[in-house]
Amino acid sequence: MSLNPFVWEYAIEDGVPRERFLRETALQLTSGTHIALFGPRGTGKTSFTLELRRELERDHEADAPAWQLLRIDLRRAISLPAFIGAIRTALSRHPDRRLRRRTGDAWKRLEKTIGINLGVVAAGVRTGGRQALNEAEVLHDQLRALTEATDRLVVVFDEFQRLNSCPGEPLSIIRSALMEPEARGGVSLLLTGSLREKLELMLHTDTEPIWDQTHDVALPPIEAEPFAAFLEHAFEATGKPIDQRAADLLVELTDAHPKRTQHLAWQAWEDAKTGREVDRDAVQAAFDKLLSSHSHSTDFGGIVDGLLAGEASDGNGAKALFLVASGASPGSRTAPRRYGLSGPDTAKRALERLRARGVVEGSGSAWRIVDPLFAEWLRRNDPLSESLAEG
């Protein structure tokens, strides 16, 4: 029996590359350029990182040797000990045994010097009667030890903007350990983030340690045609073929959003019978089923209810979401008022706050909700839909 190939919690590992962007990014990193990569949640940053690792590991020619990539997940880096723990976790999961061993040896030398296990530091355990531990120095030396393990290393700091709320000046530590002139040529950084404004403030404010040190790029969307072809292959390979028009509809309904496309594909695969082709009606039925499921109704409804129950500015955010989902212009004189907003200026401020939280994208009169499933839920639950239909 075949297993469902669409697991939306994880990255797409094969089949949907962004080839040109991938090659350009790899070339820039191997030339010593630090890159800041922005992409909203669920749009494939992790998938791109997996593809980038494979591209960097290729030994193209004598003057373009292979590079290593280490991805450090900063989503829980709420303190310096947590940051130290994130680095240890990243290395323990790295597929290259030699890199794990070499870095492990460097860290053992560090542990011998400081007289304490890095795991104890990461866990925040007190050192008893020992001299107070300087966590900033430990983190610095831990990062520097990475450069001793290989001559060519790309360090990916995933969700880099989380360090903005981490005490202990982690940006200064990163600059000192990995971005000083002696590290150039051997270490490049890829800083990924899902909140563009926070990332830009950290990287382009002249009072910040890492100021104008990065080349900023946005993760390009996956093109609909190759994405649909990937889906067709995955369905076919597991005994549940999908019609080409159905695959096109699946990508259209999700706007080629990587996570939601896999999510809808998973539902369509689950509902399909082995040997029977999945058609457009089956894809639409799977989409409707997802939107009406208790889990999503509760989650999306909880977001809106939470906003409406908050301060006035939060309530305006919920109203602005319904406004954008309806297709009406936030800059209109009449549309914002229909949704309880005092006018276009109030709608604009609400949307800018939502943009800072990664919920919407856009500016002026052109806005979109990042999550296509949430956008459709809002459309189907528009509080004005009945009154407009009656009118």
LONURO-905336 format. One record per atom (N, C-alpha, C): x, y, z. Coordinates in steps of 0.001 Angstrom, whole numbers, padded with zeros to 6 digits, always signed. Layout:
XYZ/...
***
This chain:
+000838-001198+000000/+000000+000000+000000/+000875+001251+000000/+000569+002193-000889/+001356+003421-000980/+000993+004378+000143/+001991+005168+000558/+001770+006191+001570/+001537+007537+000892/+000763+008372+001543/+000494+009700+001011/+001813+010461+000872/+002162+010893-000334/+003462+011556-000538/+003470+013030-000154/+002318+013569+000206/+002226+015010+000472/+002126+015262+001975/+003242+015634+002575/+003282+015922+004011/+003581+017404+004149/+002541+018191+004388/+002688+019643+004274/+003487+020267+005407/+003698+019517+006526/+004499+020082+007608/+005969+020173+007246/+006393+019404+006241/+007805+019348+005896/+008064+019998+004539/+009335+020211+004275/+009713+020850+003026/+009549+019895+001848/+009340+020477+000679/+009352+019696-000558/+010817+019446-000902/+011239+018208-000874/+012654+017915-001024/+013095+017776-002474/+012200+017395-003359/+012582+017166-004745/+011468+017638-005680/+011865+017977-006889/+010878+018128-007944/+010401+019537-008230/+010602+020498-007314/+010110+021843-007581/+011225+022858-007335/+012319+022766-008072/+013432+023685-007838/+013183+025058-008442/+013871+026033-007913/+013908+027370-008529/+015317+027484-009126/+015527+026841-010268/+016877+026531-010739/+017749+027771-010953/+017241+028749-011684/+018073+029922-011966/+018406+030676-010677/+017403+030900-009850/+017627+031595-008583/+018571+030790-007697/+018435+029474-007729/+019288+028591-006942/+020750+028753-007341/+021020+028715-008630/+022403+028837-009108/+022982+030208-008779/+022188+031259-008962/+022675+032611-008671/+023006+032766-007189/+022141+032247-006335/+022368+032344-004896/+023620+031582-004485/+023777+030364-005006/+024959+029564-004684/+026232+030274-005122/+026208+030873-006316/+027384+031575-006835/+027743+032766-005949/+026738+033524-005529/+026997+034688-004677/+027559+034269-003319/+027004+033217-002751/+027484+032757-001445/+028921+032260-001525/+029234+031499-002561/+030588+030957-002673/+031620+032021-003046/+031139+033179-003480/+032061+034286-003757/+032275+035157-002522/+031635+034779-001406/+031840+035495-000148/+030773+036509+000193/+029684+036548-000559/+028603+037498-000292/+027648+036946+000749/+027315+037764+001740/+026288+037399+002707/+024929+037801+002137/+023929+036937+002286/+022620+037163+001663/+021520+037144+002714/+020595+038087+002602/+019364+038080+003395/+018230+037672+002466/+017553+036589+002823/+016505+036018+001969/+015157+036143+002665/+014244+036885+002050/+012913+037049+002622/+011903+036172+001904/+011017+035554+002684/+009911+034785+002127/+008873+034549+003198/+007598+034836+002936/+006557+034611+003948/+006526+033160+004411/+005940+032934+005589/+005853+031580+006130/+005134+030653+005159/+005689+029452+005022/+005037+028441+004202/+005298+028542+002725/+006166+029480+002298/+006376+029674+000864/+007607+028950+000337/+008267+028142+001176/+009304+027258+000656/+010737+027624+000969/+010994+028411+002015/+012381+028749+002348/+013168+027497+002737/+012556+026630+003521/+013249+025403+003933/+013499+024500+002738/+012515+024370+001847/+012697+023574+000629/+013850+024131-000199/+013899+025458-000312/+014983+026078-001070/+016336+025792-000426/+016372+025806+000903/+017621+025521+001606/+018113+024107+001314/+017192+023143+001246/+017572+021767+000915/+018152+021688-000493/+017515+022385-001435/+018034+022410-002793/+019400+023106-002842/+019541+024177-002066/+020800+024922-002040/+021929+024057-001482/+021629+023262-000460/+022652+022371+000092/+023186+021430-000986/+022283+020851-001777/+022706+019931-002826/+023524+020655-003899/+023110+021890-004226/+023850+022666-005228/+025255+022998-004730/+025383+023392-003477/+026684+023758-002925/+027613+022556-002790/+027040+021389-002550/+027855+020192-002345/+028433+019644-003638/+027968+020156-004784/+028508+019699-006059/+029899+020276-006272/+030832+019403-006641/+032196+019833-006950/+032254+020079-008447/+031988+021327-008856/+031822+021625-010275/+033120+021522-011053/+034180+022118-010539/+035461+022126-011226/+036541+022546-010247/+037792+022615-010742/+038914+022882-009840/+038777+024209-009106/+038280+025235-009802/+038171+026546-009163/+036794+026779-008540/+035979+025748-008482/+034658+025846-007853/+034400+024592-007018/+035155+024420-005925/+035002+023217-005095/+033698+023234-004312/+033373+022096-003724/+032130+021968-002966/+032185+022771-001671/+031012+023213-001228/+030866+023919+000040/+029913+023132+000936/+030050+023328+002244/+029135+022751+003214/+028079+023786+003592/+026905+023318+004002/+025838+024206+004472/+025321+023699+005810/+025224+024602+006769/+024681+024275+008095/+023499+025194+008370/+022315+024607+008502/+021102+025393+008765/+020787+025388+010254/+020713+026591+010840/+020440+026749+012269/+019061+027372+012426/+018156+026648+013064/+016764+027084+013249/+016685+027990+014475/+016335+029254+014249/+016325+030245+015340/+014924+030531+015875/+013948+029724+015520/+012581+030019+015961/+012453+030029+017477/+013292+029281+018185/+013214+029241+019640/+014444+029854+020305/+015179+030673+019575/+016387+031295+020120/+016014+032523+020944/+015452+032276+022120/+014946+033361+022972/+016007+033889+023929/+017170+033244+023966/+018256+033654+024851/+019558+033123+024275/+020687+033570+024824/+021972+033068+024340/+022120+031560+024577/+021727+031042+025758/+021783+029579+025916/+020918+028840+024891/+019746+029388+024567/+018890+028755+023561/+019551+028811+022183/+020244+029902+021880/+020977+030043+020627/+022089+028981+020561/+022816+028830+021650/+023868+027813+021723/+023277+026425+021477/+022115+026160+022068/+021455+024880+021873/+021007+024669+020443/+020558+025736+019774/+020116+025624+018379/+021286+025234+017475/+022461+025756+017767/+023640+025416+016963/+024010+023945+017182/+023979+023487+018433/+024291+022086+018732/+023298+021150+018038/+022020+021518+018063/+020997+020694+017404/+021232+020631+015901/+021555+021778+015293/+021796+021815+013850/+022950+020900+013465/+024012+020929+014240/+025161+020093+013904/+024850+018614+014109/+024125+018281+015175/+023817+016867+015439/+022966+016258+014339/+022222+017091+013604/+021356+016604+012531/+021980+016744+011149/+023187+017264+011083/+023804+017476+009774/+024170+016136+009144/+023907+015979+007839/+024135+014685+007199/+025600+014308+007005/+026511+015290+007055/+027914+014988+006797/+028618+014572+008092/+029034+013328+008146/+029665+012797+009357/+030989+013486+009661/+031740+013810+008611/+033043+014444+008827/+032888+015834+009437/+031893+016589+008954/+031667+017915+009527/+031242+017793+010979/+030375+016831+011278/+029960+016634+012670/+031159+016300+013545/+032037+015427+013057/+033175+015008+013863/+034160+016157+014072/+034483+016873+012988/+035460+017958+013103/+034967+019077+014017/+033695+019448+013836/+033144+020493+014697/+033032+019991+016130/+032636+018728+016285/+032558+018145+017623/+033902+018171+018330/+034983+017898+017592/+036324+017943+018195/+036670+019363+018630/+036304+020348+017784/+036582+021746+018134/+035789+022159+019367/+034545+021682+019457/+033733+022027+020619/+034231+021337+021883/+034783+020136+021748/+035347+019460+022920/+036527+020238+023467/+037317+020798+022563/+038433+021635+023023/+037907+022870+023734/+036827+023427+023219/+036210+024588+023862/+035669+024207+025239/+034982+023068+025328/+034435+022611+026610/+035535+022391+027639/+036681+021899+027179/+037804+021683+028092/+038325+023005+028619/+038315+024019+027729/+038802+025336+028125/+037889+026002+029150/+036565+025932+028910/+035621+026601+029811/+035251+025716+030992/+035561+024423+030909/+035311+023524+032026/+033868+023130+032208/+033076+023177+031132/+031669+022794+031249/+031148+022346+029886/+030230+021408+029885/+029646+020879+028653/+028721+021910+028022/+028800+022043+026687/+027933+022999+025999/+026461+022651+026166/+026165+021373+026324/+024782+020974+026550/+024237+021527+027849/+025094+021638+028849/+024686+022228+030128/+024411+023713+029957/+025259+024382+029157/+025043+025806+028887/+023716+025999+028156/+023469+025159+027140/+022245+025281+026361/+021009+025039+027212/+021127+024166+028198/+019988+023861+029063/+019779+024912+030142/+020723+025857+030256/+020583+026912+031255/+020827+026444+032671/+021581+025344+032825/+021854+024814+034164/+022897+025677+034846/+022681+025991+036109/+023639+026798+036855/+024933+026012+037070/+026029+026730+037153/+027331+026089+037280/+027774+025924+038718/+026909+026101+039653/+027229+025882+041062/+028291+026843+041544/+029348+026296+042100/+030390+027141+042672/+031398+027621+041669/+031245+027257+040423/+032210+027692+039412/+032117+029203+039183/+033139+029705+038522/+033122+031110+038133/+031969+031349+037162/+031327+032493+037286/+030182+032798+036423/+030578+032640+034959/+029723+031968+034211/+030000+031661+032819/+029598+032837+031936/+030487+033222+031047/+030191+034287+030101/+029563+033655+028861/+028222+033675+028783/+027515+032998+027698/+027829+033613+026347/+028070+034917+026320/+028395+035579+025053/+029722+035059+024503/+030721+034884+025381/+032011+034365+024931/+031892+032919+024471/+031074+032144+025174/+030872+030749+024784/+030246+030681+023392/+029210+031491+023156/+028556+031504+021849/+029537+031936+020764/+030320+032961+021064/+031307+033441+020105/+032291+032340+019742/+032834+031677+020746/+033826+030631+020493/+033187+029422+019803/+031934+029153+020122/+031223+028053+019474/+031061+028330+017982/+030675+029552+017625/+030537+029920+016223/+031893+029915+015514/+032916+030418+016177/+034250+030422+015572/+034732+029008+015314/+034344+028080+016190/+034762+026686+016017/+034200+026083+014733/+033049+026593+014280/+032490+026103+013023/+033446+026349+011868/+034152+027474+011908/+035065+027814+010814/+036303+026930+010815/+036578+026266+011944/+037727+025369+012007/+037420+024012+011390/+036133+023711+011202/+035741+022378+010731/+035826+022242+009224/+035729+023345+008505/+035771+023289+007045/+036226+024634+006500/+036860+024613+005347/+037348+025855+004735/+036261+026595+003979/+035165+025890+003667/+034106+026500+002852/+032759+026153+003476/+032156+027152+004132/+030934+026898+004899/+029915+028009+004680/+028686+027615+004385/+027555+028544+004370/+026726+028258+005618/+026569+029248+006469/+025746+029119+007669/+024406+029791+007400/+023335+029011+007499/+021984+029541+007313/+021379+029798+008684/+021071+031050+008969/+020343+031402+010186/+018878+031568+009788/+018076+030533+010041/+016673+030514+009615/+015803+031281+010612/+014899+032118+010092/+014068+033032+010890/+014959+033955+011725/+015869+034603+011019/+016883+035444+011653/+016282+036563+012487/+015089+037049+012097/+014513+038178+012825/+014192+037844+014282/+014148+036550+014620/+013881+036176+016010/+014973+036679+016953/+016183+036871+016445/+017277+037361+017296/+017056+038805+017725/+016098+039479+017108/+015797+040859+017491/+015317+040954+018929/+014701+039877+019429/+014198+039868+020806/+015049+038995+021718/+016220+038597+021263/+017128+037769+022070/+018111+038681+022803/+018124+038679+024139/+019062+039536+024878/+020496+039036+024730/+021445+039944+024997/+022842+039535+024976/+023605+039908+023726/+023039+040764+022870/+023675+041257+021654/+024168+040133+020729/+023273+039243+020310/+023694+038141+019429/+024208+038606+018065/+023720+039758+017566/+024190+040230+016263/+025664+040634+016325/+026059+041253+017415/+027466+041618+017579/+028343+040378+017644/+027832+039349+018307/+028589+038101+018431/+028749+037448+017063/+027676+037422+016274/+027739+036829+014942/+028734+037587+014065/+028693+038906+014141/+029613+039700+013318/+031059+039420+013702/+031325+039396+015006/+032695+039175+015455/+033195+037775+015111/+032309+036768+015258/+032733+035374+015075/+032797+034952+013619/+031892+035482+012788/+031748+034937+011435/+031907+035951+010308/+031935+037247+010619/+031916+038241+009547/+033138+039153+009541/+034095+038884+010395/+035313+039684+010391/+036163+039317+009170/+037084+040190+008775/+037863+039953+007543/+038560+038605+007483/+039059+038103+008634/+039792+036839+008581/+038903+035652+008227/+037567+035801+008406/+036654+034707+008072/+036192+034764+006619/+036425+035878+005948/+035930+036052+004591/+036592+035068+003646/+035813+034617+002692/+036307+033634+001753/+036057+032223+002208/+035892+032023+003507/+035661+030688+004029/+034283+030508+004616/+033630+031611+004987/+032303+031548+005598/+031400+032591+004957/+030224+032156+004535/+029188+033072+004055/+027915+032797+004825/+027113+033834+005016/+025879+033705+005784/+024670+033880+004881/+023654+033048+005131/+022344+033201+004501/+021349+033433+005629/+020819+034646+005705/+019908+035025+006780/+018494+035018+006229/+017678+034066+006645/+016315+033990+006119/+015337+034573+007125/+014252+035136+006610/+013252+035727+007484/+011881+035757+006833/+010848+035639+007661/+009483+035693+007164/+008816+037031+007459/+009475+037890+008235/+008929+039213+008542/+009880+040259+007956/+009547+040726+006766/+010461+041585+006011/+010866+042831+006789/+009906+043521+007397/+010216+044790+008037/+011181+044617+009206/+010977+043579+009999/+011887+043330+011122/+013284+042992+010622/+013341+042165+009573/+014634+041785+009020/+015363+043012+008473/+014656+043881+007789/+015285+045063+007218/+015769+046022+008300/+015010+046150+009383/+015452+047016+010480/+016745+046512+011104/+016869+045192+011227/+018067+044608+011829/+019286+044751+010928/+019064+044776+009623/+020184+044728+008686/+020517+046068+008056/+019596+047035+008131/+019828+048289+007423/+019583+049517+008294/+019762+049352+009591/+019759+050486+010509/+021193+050720+010951/+021699+051942+010805/+023136+052165+011007/+023593+052017+012454/+022660+051822+013385/+023053+051572+014772/+023155+050077+015081/+022787+049235+014118/+022850+047789+014324/+024229+047247+013928/+024684+046179+014614/+026032+045633+014334/+026205+045142+012901/+025174+044491+012363/+025259+044003+010987/+024536+045016+010111/+025258+046019+009697/+024661+047124+008949/+025196+047129+007521/+024265+046985+006568/+024612+046993+005144/+025711+045987+004814/+025572+044808+005386/+026536+043730+005131/+025947+042632+004235/+024690+042790+003827/+024027+041707+003096/+023479+042176+001752/+023385+041210+000861/+022665+041407-000398/+021263+040851-000191/+020249+041697-000325/+018877+041308+000003/+018135+040804-001230/+017470+039661-001069/+016683+039089-002163/+015376+038546-001601/+014382+038434-002469/+013099+037825-002105/+013007+036455-002759/+012499+035484-002034/+012338+034142-002574/+011297+034189-003689/+011655+033808-004913/+010681+033858-006011/+009624+032778-005853/+008428+033005-006350/+007382+031978-006264/+007716+030790-007159/+007114+029645-006831/+007256+028472-007688/+006291+028634-008855/+006763+028428-010066/+005907+028578-011236/+004845+027483-011252/+003654+027859-011695/+002506+026949-011640/+002725+025689-012475/+003289+025828-013678/+003414+024675-014578/+004309+023574-014010/+005550+023887-013560/+006365+022813-012991/+005802+022263-011692/+005089+023101-010936/+004478+022625-009694/+003383+021600-010016/+002562+021898-011015/+001516+020961-011417/+002121+019657-011930/+003231+019764-012676/+003900+018563-013177/+004440+017711-012026/+004967+018370-011009/+005445+017663-009814/+004294+016901-009153/+003129+017544-009044/+001972+016903-008428/+001520+015692-009248/+001474+015860-010569/+001066+014752-011434/+001965+013539-011225/+003257+013785-011160/+004210+012686-010982/+004008+012002-009634/+003816+012802-008564/+003656+012230-007231/+002372+011408-007117/+001282+011895-007698/+000028+011136-007690/+000196+009824-008467/+000764+009927-009669/+000933+008761-010532/+001807+007704-009868/+002884+008140-009232/+003836+007206-008641/+003249+006429-007465/+002170+006922-006890/+001565+006249-005729/+000228+005606-006070/-000014+005390-007355/-001184+004631-007770/-002492+005384-007780/-002434+006706-007681/-003649+007514-007721/-003432+008662-008708/-003521+008387-009998/-003229+009408-011012/-004190+010593-010931/-003682+011742-011329/-004498+012958-011329/-004532+013529-012742/-005691+013952-013164/-005862+014560-014472/-005073+015875-014532/-004521+016180-015712/-003715+017388-015854/-004504+018642-015489/-005757+018714-015915/-006591+019881-015602/-006866+019960-014113/-006943+018807-013457/-007159+018784-012019/-005920+019279-011282/-004748+018887-011764/-003502+019361-011154/-003369+020872-011316/-003770+021375-012493/-003734+022821-012724/-004682+023540-011759/-005870+022981-011551/-006829+023590-010633/-006288+023576-009210/-005648+022494-008820/-005107+022390-007467/-004112+023523-007197/-003230+023765-008162/-002247+024838-008002/-002924+026206-008047/-003960+026321-008876/-004687+027594-008977/-005398+027928-007668/-006046+026947-007055/-006778+027189-005814/-005866+027634-004683/-004633+027170-004706/-003696+027500-003630/-002699+028580-004027/-002850+029110-005225/-001957+030168-005707/-000495+029724-005649/-000257+028415-005857/+001091+027817-005858/+001826+028035-004533/+001081+028264-003466/+001676+028399-002133/+002187+027011-001729/+003499+026830-001523/+004043+025484-001316/+003368+024675-000220/+003187+025273+000961/+002599+024511+002060/+001145+024163+001779/+000359+025143+001341/-001062+024900+001116/-001307+024016-000106/-000432+024077-001102/-000579+023194-002251/-000393+021743-001817/+000619+021506-000997/+000825+020150-000474/-000335+019735+000435/-000847+020697+001182/-001960+020428+002093/-003191+019962+001305/-003521+020695+000247/-004678+020321-000570/-004415+019012-001320/-003191+018836-001819/-002848+017591-002507/-002983+016396-001567/-002592+016587-000325/-002723+015519+000679/-004186+015114+000840/-005075+016115+000944/-006493+015819+001123/-007077+015130-000106/-006718+015617-001294/-007219+015005-002523/-006725+013570-002653/-005477+013317-002273/-004917+011960-002330/-005638+011044-001345/-005892+011561-000134/-006572+010762+000891/-007971+010356+000440/-008672+011247-000235/-010050+010987-000643/-010140+010132-001905/-009049+010059-002670/-009074+009336-003955/-009015+007822-003738/-009587+007109-004679/-009527+005654-004655/-008424+005189-005594/-007682+004173-005150/-006565+003659-005935/-007033+003219-007315/-006285+003676-008328/-006599+003290-009709/-007600+004190-010396/-008278+005050-009634/-009254+005960-010233/-008644+007351-010337/-008747+007946-011518/-008124+009244-011747/-008797+010343-010934/-007980+011197-010336/-008476+012350-009592/-008808+013448-010594/-010069+013891-010611/-010473+014918-011562/-010690+016262-010870/-011118+017258-011638/-011301+018612-011097/-012348+018633-009990/-013428+017880-010166/-014462+017850-009135/-013912+017316-007816/-013022+016312-007903/-012436+015734-006694/-011527+016743-005996/-010780+017517-006781/-009906+018545-006197/-010741+019628-005519/-011807+020075-006190/-012670+021093-005597/-013324+020585-004321/-013755+019321-004336/-014372+018727-003142/-013374+018659-001988/-012115+018336-002306/-011080+018284-001267/-010825+019673-000691/-010850+020685-001560/-010649+022069-001114/-011780+022496-000180/-013011+022195-000579/-014169+022542+000257/-014104+021812+001600/-013637+020571+001567/-013540+019776+002791/-012523+020377+003759/-011401+020824+003218/-010392+021452+004066/-010953+022702+004742/-011634+023519+003960/-012148+024781+004501/-013238+024568+005539/-013986+023491+005407/-015087+023247+006343/-014675+022369+007524/-013409+021898+007504/-012964+021020+008591/-012950+021785+009911/-013205+021058+010973/-013300+021689+012292/-011987+022367+012675/-010858+021729+012364/-009568+022279+012786/-009308+023630+012145/-009556+023742+010841/-009294+025018+010178/-010329+026066+010530/-011585+025656+010641/-012609+026623+011050/-012283+027201+012414/-011812+026332+013304/-011460+026781+014654/-010237+027683+014625/-009203+027274+013870/-007970+028063+013820/-008201+029433+013203/-008830+029456+012033/-009043+030729+011355/-010040+031601+012125/-011097+030959+012621/-012059+031712+013424/-011420+032263+014682/-010491+031487+015264/-009796+031946+016467/-008943+033167+016209/-008307+033215+015031/-007499+034389+014678/-008375+035635+014617/-009504+035523+013912/-010402+036675+013750/-011025+037060+015093/-011512+036079+015845/-012141+036377+017127/-011147+037007+018096/-009899+036517+018059/-008870+037092+018931/-008607+038541+018609/-008583+038879+017325/-008374+040273+016924/-009558+041147+017346/-010761+040650+017107/-011947+041446+017443/-012096+041651+018945/-011549+040720+019735/-011662+040835+021192/-010561+041702+021792/-009602+042119+020970/-008474+042900+021479/-008736+044395+021473/-007643+045141+021425/-007740+046595+021357/-008386+047020+020035/-008732+048288+019962/-009391+048793+018755/-008540+048573+017509/-007223+048727+017651/-006339+048534+016496/-006356+047085+016024/-006469+046136+016971/-006558+044727+016587/-007881+044449+015872/-008953+045034+016411/-010245+044866+015771/-010251+045397+014352/-009561+046501+014140/-009452+047046+012785/-008702+046076+011868/-007761+045320+012450/-007040+044321+011670/-007967+043252+011135/-008883+042764+011979/-009846+041748+011541/-010738+042304+010437/-011180+043541+010595/-012036+044156+009579/-011284+044327+008258/-009995+044702+008370/-009189+044888+007164/-008961+043563+006441/-008864+042469+007188/-008712+041156+006563/-009932+040808+005711/-011110+041019+006270/-012335+040758+005504/-012415+041675+004279/-011988+042917+004446/-012003+043883+003350/-011116+043408+002192/-009887+043022+002505/-008953+042573+001468/-009444+041284+000825/-009919+040338+001647/-010393+039056+001113/-011570+039239+000169/-012366+040267+000391/-013538+040494-000462/-013163+040995-001850/-011927+041478-001990/-011501+042036-003266/-011724+043532-003376/-012303+044137-002347/-012533+045582-002364/-011217+046321-002122/-011148+047562-002545/-009934+048355-002406/-009876+049032-001040/-008775+048854-000291/-008630+049559+000990/-008567+051069+000824/-008220+051527-000385/-008135+052958-000626/-009453+053588-001035/-010482+052773-001133/-011799+053289-001513/-012386+054143-000388/-013210+055089-000760/-013864+055916+000267/-014984+055172+000966/-015613+054243+000252/-016804+053587+000799/-016538+052186+001348/-015671+051409+000697/-015480+050011+001098/-015013+049855+002543/-014004+050606+003033/-013595+050439+004435/-014736+050695+005414/-015595+051683+005118/-016694+052001+006032/-017709+050864+006088/-017909+050161+004974/-018832+049026+004988/-018363+047943+005956/-017039+047881+006157/-016491+046864+007059/-016188+047420+008452/-016728+048580+008764/-016596+049130+010111/-015349+049939+010344/-014593+050246+009298/-013398+051073+009418/-013771+052524+009119/-013114+053449+009788/-013513+054847+009636/-013151+055432+008287/-012215+054788+007579/-011841+055296+006268/-010596+054609+005756/-010096+055020+004579/-008927+054373+003969/-007651+054489+004802/-007486+055592+005533/-006283+055747+006361/-006258+054710+007485/-007412+054474+008093/-007508+053466+009153/-007239+052073+008581/-007774+051811+007401/-007528+050520+006743/-006043+050336+006455/-005395+051395+005980/-003968+051324+005668/-003149+051014+006909/-003432+051703+008020/-002664+051458+009250/-002878+050029+009745/-004108+049544+009651/-004394+048178+010082/-003625+047165+009235/-003585+047391+007938/-002899+046466+007039/-001387+046525+007247/-000863+047691+007542/+000576+047794+007809/+000955+047017+009069/+000073+047040+010077/+000346+046230+011282/+000278+044744+010962/-000680+044349+010133/-000776+042941+009740/+000419+042519+008890/+000909+043435+008074/+002086+043134+007256/+003304+042890+008138/+003451+043681+009191/+004574+043498+010114/+004521+042143+010815/+003323+041574+010905/+003160+040255+011531/+003197+039119+010513/+003391+039461+009247/+003516+038444+008211/+002205+037874+007726/+001076+038537+008013/-000240+038010+007627/-000617+038436+006218/-000243+039660+005849/-000563+040185+004518/+000700+040720+003864/+000610+040932+002556/+001676+041559+001782/+001062+042660+000944/+001863+043678+000631/+001390+044699-000279/+001587+046101+000250/+000997+047055-000453/+001051+048464-000061/+000017+049213-000891/-000236+050451-000511/-001184+051276-001258/-002554+050631-001318/-003036+050408-002533/-004348+049777-002708/-004231+048306-003101/-002993+047800-003215/-002771+046411-003639/-002276+045581-002459/-003169+044775-001913/-002836+043929-000767/-003327+042512-001026/-002642+041545-000430/-003074+040151-000511/-002788+039459+000814/-003630+038493+001126/-003435+037678+002328/-002487+036549+001967/-001447+036361+002768/-000377+035430+002426/-000877+033995+002338/-001704+033568+003287/-002197+032193+003327/-003449+032081+002455/-003392+031381+001316/-004552+031316+000417/-005746+030584+001029/-005505+029648+001931/-006608+028945+002575/-007342+029883+003538/-006586+030684+004252/-007177+031675+005151/-007943+032713+004352/-007395+033123+003220/-008071+034119+002379/-009423+033599+001908/-009484+032328+001485/-010744+031760+001023/-011719+031589+002185/-011222+031229+003361/-012094+031110+004538/-012729+032469+004850/-011939+033525+004765/-012459+034870+005016/-013527+035236+003989/-013293+034893+002720/-014285+035192+001688/-015599+034467+001964/-015487+033213+002371/-016691+032427+002604/-017406+032805+003899/-016709+033509+004769/-017315+033928+006033/-017447+035453+006118/-017453+036090+004981/-017574+037548+004914/-018877+037980+005600/-018782+038830+006635/-020011+039235+007335/-020943+040080+006484/-020476+040577+005354/-021339+041383+004486/-021974+040571+003353/-021571+039326+003229/-022016+038548+002056/-023542+038444+001981/-024197+038213+003105/-025655+038088+003086/-026333+039415+002799/-025843+040466+003432/-026475+041781+003219/-026282+042254+001778/-025076+041949+001192/-024837+042343-000185/-025726+041520-001130/-025887+040227-000798/-026737+039385-001641/-028176+039869-001603/-028628+040278-000418/-029995+040772-000281/-030193+042089-001018/-029120+042910-000975/-029214+044202-001637/-029164+044062-003145/
***
